[in-house]
Amino acid sequence: MMRTEGRAKRLPRAVRERQIMDAAVDVFSRLGFHAASMDEISEVAGISKPMLYAYLGSKDELFATCIRREATRMMEAIATGVEPDQEPDVQLWSGLRAFFGFVGENRASWMVLHRQASTQGGPFAVELTDMRGRAVSLVAALLTQSTKAPATKLEAESLAAALVGAGESLADWWLDHPEEPAGVVAARLMNLVWMGFGDLVDGNVWHPPSRR
Amino acid sequence: MMRTEGRAKRLPRAVRERQIMDAAVDVFSRLGFHAASMDEISEVAGISKPMLYAYLGSKDELFATCIRREATRMMEAIATGVEPDQEPDVQLWSGLRAFFGFVGENRASWMVLHRQASTQGGPFAVELTDMRGRAVSLVAALLTQSTKAPATKLEAESLAAALVGAGESLADWWLDHPEEPAGVVAARLMNLVWMGFGDLVDGNVWHPPSRR
């Protein structure tokens, strides 16, 4: 017993916590918050249940920690993906590609963030509202920097809220249509918000720089 | 006692139920699902608690009934608002105006539908998912009928999902900025999805027919 604990403790705490959270995101995304059990999470993580509690607290605390981590990872992926020195359309395109790229490669994260967290309510709703607020602020800042279109702060913020909502809703739709490639889904939203239906009706489609 | 019950019963059941639901939507929107009590709802509705239960069941059942009614009212307002014989842009504009008009005049409905229901989860999430599905189908049908843009069913559906998400998110943002007129908010989304940022950057703005 002492030996097992000794061996388990050799892993740095950060590494151990990451393993546990990876396991938790996997279990939460597959089973949903209610059906997910600490037994199954400890089994998938390969540690004992007492250690699971010692590291990351109750199921509620673990779930909240997962939401925070996945939200932060996603925001970082988008912030890293955006190419700030490019033209506005390329900035938007790189941001959308980063977002759908992240969701495509981390469907479990998106499941937990968007579906599980939003249908659990309570304290998790606060985490989600906070995350959305940060996403809207980031997009509003990008819009203000890169276009002359939003004349006022309110206008930039409301357009950013619409854009974030469109992205969330489309990513959610995509969970049910995983056969569609990330680039196709991203390009669809790019065309909608950059070209607009007005141009799409006339057959004018937005092309990435490489295809011009 | 008999006399009071007798008087209460003179109202047709449908009218009585409508009064109760109006009271329930008001209380749920102000206090949230958890803090809302059947005591307060019966007080606002002006009927006894036993009658409240007899008419519309438990708090859970009453909440689900409210969601269904408000969702149906909203969908009807949008379907009635859309002018199917008009050009595609005017159809979209009339739909958006109907949506934001409904939300503006029924903020309590939108609070219950979007914020309270989505943060309660459980069985209410099913009602909401169903409502969103109907909204996305309605918009997808409009897009397919009125534009040549979405080439495939998947494309129409995904663009509709994006548009519905943008509308929801913007309406949610609007709850926190009620000083903005409905027409201004609707016109912003119209410009985003019809003109697109590409045109907005160049200062090309969409105008309703009356201002052309």
Contacts between the chains, C-beta under 8 A, distances in Angstrom:
chain1	res1	chain2	res2	distance
A	88	B	197	7.2
A	88	B	201	6.1
A	89	B	197	7.6
A	89	B	198	6.5
A	92	B	197	6.8
A	118	B	118	5.9
A	118	B	119	7.6
A	118	B	121	7.7
A	119	B	118	7.6
A	119	B	121	3.9
A	119	B	122	7.3
A	119	B	125	4.2
A	120	B	121	5.1
A	121	B	118	7.7
A	121	B	119	3.9
A	121	B	120	5.2
A	121	B	121	4.7
A	122	B	119	7.3
A	125	B	119	4.2
A	136	B	173	7.6
A	143	B	197	7.8
A	147	B	197	6.1
A	147	B	200	6.8
A	147	B	201	4.7
A	148	B	201	6.2
A	148	B	203	7.4
A	149	B	197	6.1
A	149	B	200	3.6
A	149	B	201	5.3
A	149	B	203	8.0
A	154	B	177	6.6
A	154	B	180	6.8
A	155	B	188	6.6
A	157	B	173	7.0
A	158	B	170	6.0
A	158	B	173	5.6
A	158	B	174	7.5
A	158	B	177	7.4
A	158	B	180	7.6
A	158	B	185	6.7
A	158	B	188	5.6
A	159	B	188	6.3
A	159	B	192	5.8
A	161	B	169	4.9
A	161	B	170	5.4
A	161	B	172	7.3
A	161	B	173	3.8
A	162	B	166	4.1
A	162	B	167	7.6
A	162	B	169	5.8
A	162	B	170	4.4
A	162	B	173	7.9
A	162	B	188	7.4
A	162	B	189	5.6
A	162	B	192	5.7
A	163	B	166	7.0
A	163	B	192	7.4
A	164	B	169	6.0
A	165	B	165	4.3
A	165	B	166	4.9
A	165	B	167	7.4
A	165	B	168	5.6
A	165	B	169	2.2
A	165	B	170	6.6
A	165	B	172	7.6
A	166	B	162	4.1
A	166	B	163	7.0
A	166	B	165	4.9
A	166	B	166	4.0
A	166	B	169	7.4
A	167	B	162	7.6
A	167	B	165	7.4
A	168	B	165	5.6
A	168	B	169	7.2
A	169	B	161	4.9
A	169	B	162	5.9
A	169	B	164	6.0
A	169	B	165	2.2
A	169	B	166	7.4
A	169	B	168	7.2
A	169	B	169	7.9
A	170	B	158	5.9
A	170	B	161	5.4
A	170	B	162	4.4
A	170	B	165	6.6
A	172	B	161	7.2
A	172	B	165	7.6
A	173	B	136	7.6
A	173	B	157	7.0
A	173	B	158	5.6
A	173	B	161	3.8
A	173	B	162	7.9
A	174	B	158	7.5
A	177	B	154	6.6
A	177	B	158	7.4
A	180	B	154	6.8
A	180	B	158	7.6
A	185	B	158	6.7
A	188	B	155	6.6
A	188	B	158	5.7
A	188	B	159	6.3
A	188	B	162	7.4
A	189	B	162	5.6
A	191	B	196	8.0
A	192	B	159	5.8
A	192	B	162	5.7
A	192	B	163	7.4
A	192	B	193	6.1
A	192	B	196	7.4
A	193	B	192	6.1
A	193	B	193	7.1
A	193	B	196	6.0
A	193	B	197	5.9
A	194	B	196	4.9
A	194	B	197	5.2
A	194	B	198	4.7
A	195	B	196	4.6
A	195	B	198	5.7
A	196	B	191	8.0
A	196	B	192	7.4
A	196	B	193	6.0
A	196	B	194	4.9
A	196	B	195	4.6
A	196	B	196	2.9
A	196	B	198	7.2
A	196	B	199	6.3
A	197	B	88	7.2
A	197	B	89	7.6
A	197	B	92	6.9
A	197	B	143	7.8
A	197	B	147	6.1
A	197	B	149	6.0
A	197	B	193	5.9
A	197	B	194	5.2
A	198	B	89	6.5
A	198	B	194	4.7
A	198	B	195	5.7
A	198	B	196	7.2
A	198	B	199	7.4
A	198	B	206	7.2
A	199	B	196	6.3
A	199	B	198	7.4
A	199	B	199	7.5
A	200	B	147	6.8
A	200	B	149	3.6
A	201	B	88	6.2
A	201	B	147	4.7
A	201	B	148	6.2
A	201	B	149	5.3
A	203	B	148	7.4
A	206	B	198	7.2
